[in-house]
Amino acid sequence: MATQPSRYRFENGAWLIEIELKTVQQLFNSLDPSPFHIKDLDSAAEAWIVGAVRDFPVGTQLRLVLHLPRDELARAEQAQIGQALAGYFGDRRETLRRDLRYLMRTGRAALLIGLAFLAACLTVRELAAAVMPGTAGTIANEGLLIIGWVAMWRPIEIFLYDWWPLRRMARVHEKIAAMPVEIRAR
């Protein structure tokens, strides 16, 4: 078992992500007039939960524990916080998955354009080498080679680096959506 930062406690086989609240409303966006089960989360609460879950490997057992005053427990029960959080983070997961699909579509298009441009640059390079002898021909030759490969930069960046942070965040949101929520009186 990996050692975690001291701000987390281990209890009954799971690491606890704990939040102290004065009211149930603190957890949700106060400007959203929707009922709790479809209401947006407060941005600070969302950032805290996501950041805490990211502190752990994806396979780690976690539980979200909300500490509320006793007089807020009934309101918390009525708000169905567990379902509200599951719905909110499930929606965020789906948004990230759509973003990932869009990024891959963009990457495929960029790859086709980049390959076509690279092929054109290599073809023109061969013609330039035959038509332009000397230093001018060498400069044109090397310039076309460099420009052709620079055109491949974006598709390579997408397929090597850009996709995995989106996938990781989708997995984090999926984990949060499935994470058990416990409400405790303080």
C-alpha positions as CSV (number, residue, x, y, z in Angstrom):
1,M,0.0,0.0,0.0
2,A,1.4,3.4,-1.0
3,T,1.8,6.1,1.6
4,Q,-0.5,9.0,1.0
5,P,-0.3,12.6,2.2
6,S,-1.2,13.1,5.9
7,R,-4.4,15.0,5.0
8,Y,-6.1,11.7,4.1
9,R,-7.2,9.0,6.6
10,F,-7.4,5.3,5.9
11,E,-10.6,3.7,7.4
12,N,-12.3,0.3,6.7
13,G,-10.3,-0.5,3.6
14,A,-10.6,2.9,1.9
15,W,-8.9,6.3,1.9
16,L,-11.2,9.1,3.0
17,I,-11.6,12.3,1.2
18,E,-13.2,14.5,3.8
19,I,-14.9,17.9,3.4
20,E,-16.2,20.0,6.3
21,L,-19.3,21.9,5.4
22,K,-21.5,24.4,7.3
23,T,-24.5,23.8,5.0
24,V,-25.4,21.5,2.1
25,Q,-25.6,24.5,-0.2
26,Q,-21.8,25.1,0.2
27,L,-21.3,22.0,-2.0
28,F,-23.3,23.4,-4.9
29,N,-23.2,26.5,-7.2
30,S,-25.3,29.1,-5.5
31,L,-26.3,30.7,-8.8
32,D,-27.7,27.5,-10.3
33,P,-31.5,27.5,-9.5
34,S,-31.9,23.8,-10.4
35,P,-32.9,21.2,-7.8
36,F,-29.9,19.6,-6.0
37,H,-30.0,16.3,-8.0
38,I,-29.1,18.2,-11.2
39,K,-27.4,21.3,-9.8
40,D,-23.8,22.2,-10.7
41,L,-21.2,21.8,-8.1
42,D,-19.4,24.7,-6.6
43,S,-16.1,25.2,-8.5
44,A,-14.0,25.1,-5.4
45,A,-15.7,21.9,-4.2
46,E,-15.2,20.3,-7.5
47,A,-11.6,21.3,-7.7
48,W,-11.0,19.9,-4.2
49,I,-12.6,16.6,-4.9
50,V,-10.9,16.1,-8.3
51,G,-7.5,17.2,-6.9
52,A,-7.9,14.8,-4.0
53,V,-8.8,11.8,-6.2
54,R,-5.9,12.6,-8.5
55,D,-3.6,12.3,-5.5
56,F,-4.3,8.5,-5.6
57,P,-3.7,5.8,-8.2
58,V,-7.0,5.1,-10.1
59,G,-7.4,1.7,-8.5
60,T,-7.3,3.0,-4.9
61,Q,-10.4,2.5,-2.8
62,L,-11.7,6.0,-1.9
63,R,-14.8,7.3,0.0
64,L,-16.0,10.8,0.1
65,V,-17.0,11.9,3.6
66,L,-19.0,15.1,4.1
67,H,-19.0,16.5,7.6
68,L,-22.1,18.6,8.4
69,P,-23.7,20.0,11.5
70,R,-26.5,17.8,12.9
71,D,-29.2,20.2,11.8
72,E,-28.1,19.9,8.2
73,L,-28.3,16.1,8.0
74,A,-32.0,16.0,7.0
75,R,-31.4,18.5,4.3
76,A,-28.4,16.4,3.1
77,E,-30.6,13.3,3.0
78,Q,-33.3,15.3,1.0
79,A,-30.7,16.6,-1.4
80,Q,-29.5,13.1,-2.3
81,I,-25.9,14.3,-2.4
82,G,-24.5,10.9,-3.5
83,Q,-26.8,10.8,-6.5
84,A,-26.2,14.5,-7.3
85,L,-22.4,14.0,-7.3
86,A,-22.7,10.8,-9.3
87,G,-24.8,12.6,-11.9
88,Y,-22.6,15.6,-12.0
89,F,-19.3,13.7,-12.4
90,G,-20.9,11.3,-14.8
91,D,-21.8,14.2,-17.0
92,R,-18.3,15.6,-16.7
93,R,-16.9,12.2,-17.7
94,E,-19.1,12.1,-20.8
95,T,-18.0,15.6,-21.7
96,L,-14.3,14.6,-21.4
97,R,-15.0,11.5,-23.5
98,R,-16.6,13.6,-26.2
99,D,-13.6,16.0,-26.1
100,L,-11.3,13.0,-26.5
101,R,-13.3,11.7,-29.5
102,Y,-13.2,15.2,-31.1
103,L,-9.4,15.4,-30.4
104,M,-8.8,12.1,-32.1
105,R,-11.0,13.2,-35.1
106,T,-8.9,16.4,-35.3
107,G,-5.7,14.3,-35.0
108,R,-6.7,12.1,-37.9
109,A,-7.6,15.1,-40.1
110,A,-4.3,16.8,-39.1
111,L,-2.4,13.6,-39.9
112,L,-3.9,13.3,-43.4
113,I,-3.2,17.0,-44.1
114,G,0.3,16.7,-42.7
115,L,1.1,13.6,-44.7
116,A,-0.2,15.2,-47.9
117,F,1.8,18.3,-47.3
118,L,4.9,16.3,-46.4
119,A,4.5,14.3,-49.6
120,A,4.1,17.5,-51.6
121,C,7.2,19.0,-49.9
122,L,9.3,15.9,-50.7
123,T,8.1,15.9,-54.3
124,V,8.9,19.6,-54.8
125,R,12.3,19.0,-53.0
126,E,13.2,16.4,-55.6
127,L,12.3,18.8,-58.4
128,A,14.2,21.7,-56.7
129,A,17.3,19.5,-56.4
130,A,17.2,18.8,-60.1
131,V,16.5,22.4,-61.2
132,M,18.5,24.4,-58.7
133,P,22.1,23.4,-58.3
134,G,24.5,24.9,-55.7
135,T,23.7,26.7,-52.5
136,A,20.3,27.9,-53.5
137,G,19.3,24.3,-54.3
138,T,20.6,23.0,-51.0
139,I,18.8,25.7,-49.1
140,A,15.5,25.0,-50.9
141,N,16.1,21.3,-50.5
142,E,16.6,21.4,-46.7
143,G,13.9,24.1,-46.2
144,L,11.3,22.0,-47.9
145,L,12.3,18.9,-45.9
146,I,12.0,20.9,-42.6
147,I,8.7,22.5,-43.6
148,G,7.3,19.1,-44.5
149,W,8.2,17.6,-41.1
150,V,7.0,20.7,-39.2
151,A,3.6,20.1,-40.8
152,M,3.6,16.8,-39.0
153,W,4.1,18.4,-35.6
154,R,0.5,18.8,-34.6
155,P,-0.7,15.3,-35.5
156,I,2.3,13.8,-33.7
157,E,1.6,16.0,-30.7
158,I,-2.0,14.9,-30.6
159,F,-1.3,11.2,-30.9
160,L,1.7,11.2,-28.5
161,Y,0.7,13.7,-25.8
162,D,-2.6,15.5,-26.0
163,W,-5.0,12.5,-25.6
164,W,-3.8,10.9,-22.4
165,P,-4.6,13.8,-20.0
166,L,-8.2,13.8,-21.3
167,R,-8.4,10.1,-20.8
168,R,-6.9,10.2,-17.4
169,M,-9.4,13.0,-16.3
170,A,-12.3,11.0,-17.7
171,R,-11.2,8.0,-15.6
172,V,-10.9,10.3,-12.5
173,H,-14.4,11.7,-13.1
174,E,-15.7,8.1,-13.6
175,K,-14.1,7.1,-10.3
176,I,-15.7,10.0,-8.5
177,A,-19.1,9.3,-10.0
178,A,-18.9,5.7,-8.6
179,M,-17.3,6.7,-5.3
180,P,-19.4,6.1,-2.2
181,V,-20.5,9.2,-0.4
182,E,-21.0,9.2,3.4
183,I,-22.5,12.0,5.4
184,R,-21.4,12.4,9.0
185,A,-22.5,14.7,11.8
186,R,-19.8,16.7,13.4
